[in-house]
Structures are given as structure tokens and as C-alpha cells.
Amino acid sequence: MNPSIFIQAFRKFLSGKIIEILDPKLERSNASCKVATRISELAFQCTAPTKLDRPTMKEVAEALWNVRKEYISFLEEQKTAPAKKPKP
């Protein structure tokens, strides 16, 4: 991996702008922003310099599964939430 790409991504992550590094064709929504943030957190944990600081594969799999569940739950909440009326 190109170190400068990693540094750029990490800076975007730290500044709360991780969504800016995603493919522009991807949906921009609250759900996709949350997923991008969670996946980024996990990715940066996986690049820790020492093995003891990195998650195990089991922890990675569990984290990814939880991200998936949260995303599905968020989408279901959006479907059932009453539509907000625009202010006049």
C-alpha cells in the first residue's frame, strides 16, 4: 500500500471526513457514513505496528458482522420512521 494514501486516509478519518475518500458513485447517507467510519476504524486497528495492538481475525470477523447488523438495523429504522415534513 502506498504510504501517502494511508496517511491521507488517516487524516481524513481523524478530521471526520472519511466519506470524502470513498468512490463518489457510492450512496451518501447517514448509514453509509456510519459504515465508512466503522470500517475505517477497524482498518486502522488492523494496521497497528505490533501484533498485540491489532485485532485477531475472529475479532475482525465479529466487528464486520456487527457493522452489517447495525447497517441493516439503521435501514429498517429509516423505513419505519415517520417522514419529516419540510418546514414552510
Helices and strands as residue ranges (DSSP letters): H 3-14, G 18-21, H 30-46, G 51-53, H 57-80
